[in-house]
Every structure is written in structure tokens, then in C-alpha cells.
Amino acid sequence: MENIKYELIRSRRRTVRIEINEAGVPVLRVPLRTTLKQAQELIERNRGWIEKHMAIVKARREEAAKLPPLTPEDIRQLADKALEYIPPRVKYYAGI
């Protein structure tokens, strides 16, 4: 069984969080006192979830790579649609 390479972030938190970043790398966020051994055990215990989600991210990146790049005209059309849609939504939610 191959070791999973991951990024370890220690912070002043009480809980553990595992996420897969845009590059498809697992990020393990843990409390400051978590040891490397404990972190590795968390990774191993959640191996199935991590591998499943790494595959999902990889598949999404491959699909995105197949899409043609946006042209300046495409970008202009999207910006026009955003200008039609966003201001009324902001006005609506600003009143709430």
C-alpha cells in the first residue's frame, strides 16, 4: 500500500478537517498538539474517502482541460449576463 502525500496544517483548532485542494492534494488541518504519527493514522483511517475524492478532483480537472478556452467575445457575453442578473439580486438581498 502506497503512502498518501498530504499537506499538514496545524492551527488553533479543536477538530480535524481533511480536504482535497484544487491540485488534488489532501490537506489535513489539525490542532497544534497533533503529532505526525497521529496525522498519519488519520490519513490511513480515511484512505478510502481521500482516494475517492482525489479521483473526483482529477476527473474534474481532466474534463476542464478538454473544454476550449473562452474567447474575449465569450467573456464579454458572460459579463453582460452577469450585469443583467447580479444587480437585481443584490438589490433584493440588500433589503432583507
C-alpha positions as CSV (number, residue, x, y, z in Angstrom):
1,M,0.0,0.0,0.0
2,E,1.4,3.3,-1.1
3,N,1.7,6.3,1.3
4,I,-0.5,9.2,0.5
5,K,1.4,12.5,0.2
6,Y,-0.5,15.3,2.0
7,E,-0.2,18.8,3.4
8,L,-0.3,19.2,7.1
9,I,-1.6,22.4,8.6
10,R,-1.5,22.8,12.4
11,S,-3.6,25.6,13.9
12,R,-5.5,26.6,17.0
13,R,-8.5,24.5,16.2
14,R,-10.2,21.7,18.2
15,T,-11.3,19.5,15.3
16,V,-9.7,17.7,12.4
17,R,-10.5,18.5,8.8
18,I,-9.5,16.7,5.7
19,E,-10.0,18.4,2.3
20,I,-8.7,17.9,-1.2
21,N,-7.3,21.1,-2.7
22,E,-7.6,22.2,-6.4
23,A,-4.3,20.4,-7.2
24,G,-5.8,17.1,-5.9
25,V,-3.6,17.0,-2.8
26,P,-5.1,16.1,0.5
27,V,-4.9,18.8,3.2
28,L,-5.1,17.7,6.8
29,R,-5.9,20.5,9.2
30,V,-5.3,19.5,12.8
31,P,-4.9,21.0,16.3
32,L,-1.5,22.3,17.3
33,R,-0.7,19.3,19.6
34,T,-1.3,16.6,16.9
35,T,1.7,14.5,16.4
36,L,3.0,13.4,12.9
37,K,2.1,9.8,13.9
38,Q,-1.5,10.8,14.8
39,A,-1.7,12.7,11.5
40,Q,-0.5,9.7,9.5
41,E,-3.0,7.5,11.4
42,L,-5.8,9.9,10.4
43,I,-4.8,9.7,6.8
44,E,-4.7,5.9,6.8
45,R,-8.0,5.7,8.6
46,N,-9.6,7.9,6.0
47,R,-7.7,6.4,3.0
48,G,-10.9,5.3,1.2
49,W,-12.5,8.7,1.4
50,I,-9.3,10.5,0.4
51,E,-8.7,8.3,-2.6
52,K,-12.3,8.6,-3.8
53,H,-12.2,12.4,-3.6
54,M,-8.7,12.7,-5.2
55,A,-10.1,10.7,-8.1
56,I,-13.1,13.1,-8.4
57,V,-10.8,16.2,-8.4
58,K,-8.6,14.5,-11.0
59,A,-11.6,13.7,-13.2
60,R,-12.9,17.3,-13.0
61,R,-9.5,18.7,-13.9
62,E,-9.3,16.4,-16.9
63,E,-12.8,17.4,-18.0
64,A,-12.0,21.1,-17.6
65,A,-8.8,20.6,-19.7
66,K,-10.9,19.3,-22.6
67,L,-13.0,22.4,-22.7
68,P,-12.0,25.1,-25.3
69,P,-10.6,28.3,-23.7
70,L,-13.0,31.2,-23.5
71,T,-12.6,33.8,-26.2
72,P,-12.8,37.6,-25.5
73,E,-16.3,37.5,-27.0
74,D,-17.4,34.7,-24.7
75,I,-16.1,36.6,-21.7
76,R,-17.9,39.8,-22.8
77,Q,-21.2,37.9,-23.2
78,L,-20.8,36.4,-19.7
79,A,-20.0,39.8,-18.3
80,D,-23.1,41.2,-19.9
81,K,-25.3,38.4,-18.5
82,A,-23.7,39.0,-15.0
83,L,-24.6,42.7,-15.2
84,E,-28.2,41.8,-16.0
85,Y,-28.5,39.2,-13.3
86,I,-26.4,40.3,-10.3
87,P,-27.6,43.9,-9.6
88,P,-31.3,42.9,-9.1
89,R,-30.2,40.0,-6.9
90,V,-28.1,42.3,-4.8
91,K,-30.9,44.8,-4.5
92,Y,-33.3,42.0,-3.4
93,Y,-30.9,40.6,-0.7
94,A,-29.8,44.1,0.4
95,G,-33.4,44.7,1.5
96,I,-33.6,41.6,3.6
